[in-house]
């Protein structure tokens, strides 16, 4: 997940350099943090509660690529061992979709947990 804050001066969305699994882990530096807006140059203190999380496209793309590799591998194995039945082809399609869905659900739960909790 990627953490953002909105500039109080120009309303520009600022991508932060923070990497935290939860809002409480950001408390090590106090309840406020100093951030400079790259758009207008305004330097202000922002409450940790003003920081919000969004999905990382890197996680989405990585999961998608891994599930595609798994699907191709399963389908290749089904062809190699003459498993042309519905079950083999179904497994090649269903297993990657399940993996992708689980990873996506976990990511959404982390985002929701981060954005809903305030300190």
Buried (B, 14 or more C-beta within 10 A) or exposed (E): BBBBBBBBEEEBEBEBEBEBEEBEEBEEEEEEBEBEBEEEEBEBEBEBEBBBBBBEEEBBEEBBEBBEEBBEEBBEEBEEEEBEEEEBBEBBEEBBEEBBEEBBEEBEEBBEEBBEEEE
